[in-house]
Amino acid sequence: MVDSWVNSAERIGSDLHLELSGGGSRRAALIRALRAAVQDGRLAPGTRLPPYRSLAADLGVARNTVADAYAELVAEGWLTARQGSGTRVAERAAPPPPARVPKRSPSAPARPAYNLVQGQPDAGSFPRAAWLAAARRALTAAPNEAFGPGDPRGRVELRRALAGYLARVRGVRTDPERIVVCSGFAHALRLLFGGPGGGSGGGVLRGPAAVEAYGLGFHRSLLDAAKVRTVPLSLDEHGARVEELADVAGPVRALLLTPAHQFPTGGPLHPARRTAAVDWARTRDGLIVEDDYDGEFRYDREPVGAVQGLDPERVVYVGSVSKSLSPAVRLGWMVLPEHLVDAVVTAKGQREAWASVPDQLTLADLIDSGHYDRHVRRMRQRYRRRRDHLVTALADRAPHITVTGIAAGLHAVLRLPPGTEASAVKAAAWQGVGLEGLSDYRHPAATASMRAPDGLVVGYATPPEHAYAAAVEALCRVLPPSGEGEL
Ligand SMILES: Cc1ncc(COP(=O)(O)O)c(C=O)c1O
């Protein structure tokens, strides 16, 4: 039985938009409005209607007008009235909803049977109980002013929690004053470089920007939209070849990197390259934008700290909860050089328009209470097990395929025999295995020498726990057999 109008004590009513329009008496107008609400499904069968007095007060009519209207609709069969259970919409009063032909929206492609597309953590592992408990604690303790218009820098509780957390876990050097809360890396890019959704002033940094030859196309398209030209840098086993910056024509002053775990090829940026990048920024008055998208998920090697720790005045460090909790939460943070704080806050606007304050307070509590660390540790163990499962299965079933980029993160790269990537992606799709080829991530201006060998990007965090083993099985079935490919 639907009981959405009032709670059982019948004290707090929910809202229903009723317009008493048209000619005739108020009673007749109310009957018409209620009948229409039942007919078009706004009032579902079984819904309990508000007591006479509350609806009368809401609509500014006499209590008797409501009582009469209810009685009329009961007589017509639209409503039922029973002692002790109030007035409800009759169970079969509403016509069945029209059959809906499922429509495929362009932004929601069909989900493959075995989803190994990189990009999201296991959605079934979102820490619902810990998040709810943190929200309860945070909202109970929050001062009233927290529910007013938000400060565009973000709540100080969250900025404080982040300053401590990022220093402890990622070696970031900051204080809460240099942190600006945002909705994630994509939002940070918009604030830094302008473009749609980038706030006022056309961005804080100027293009062109140097980027890794392989990266997320979505981020490149945000820069394109901001009219920022991007210049690709080659990648090798040590990460981006920062030395190429010396040969880039034009005034490149920004460098976008994924130093902890190159996206998507998977290696850390070599220490010498980290230093070289910072040296470049110092001598060229440049700025590094550090995308630390999955920095907490490392397995086999010593943690790689943030490049930001080398020079906080030359690096904008950006992180978010998109890999650690969920990309649906839309919370991220920028740790800024001091001289950029005001400009970024100005770009964001006078009032917080992006990151919900209750969510910010909840995340602050989650971090301060230790539950965020606990969740990340638990997920790290789970993803490590998944990665090991993948590596073992491939060693067994496809020993000719090398797996790389697996010391960290939530995805792996499978190196394929030359010339087999496109057919492997097609075969996978045909068998219901969702994944992408490495070339999908290549910068359109990457030269022939920048091209990585054929490969598949496999997101091993994406399937739910119970479906993972079957997804790996399905993957093994679609891999090109040994001996296939160009020689
Ligand atoms: C390379 C890379 N950077 C950053 C992010 C995070 O983006 P956002 O914080 O906008 O969700 C992702 C995806 O989760 C990513 O793949």
The ligand as an ORCA input file, in Angstrom:
! r2SCAN-3c Opt
* xyz 0 1
  C      42.175      9.772    -16.084
  C      41.062     10.137    -15.165
  N      41.146     11.269    -14.464
  C      40.170     11.651    -13.621
  C      39.052     10.888    -13.447
  C      38.021     11.347    -12.477
  O      37.163     12.238    -13.068
  P      36.057     12.974    -12.193
  O      36.719     13.341    -10.899
  O      35.655     14.152    -13.004
  O      34.945     11.994    -11.995
  C      38.896      9.724    -14.196
  C      37.700      8.891    -14.106
  O      37.221      8.518    -13.089
  C      39.941      9.324    -15.055
  O      39.856      8.183    -15.750
*
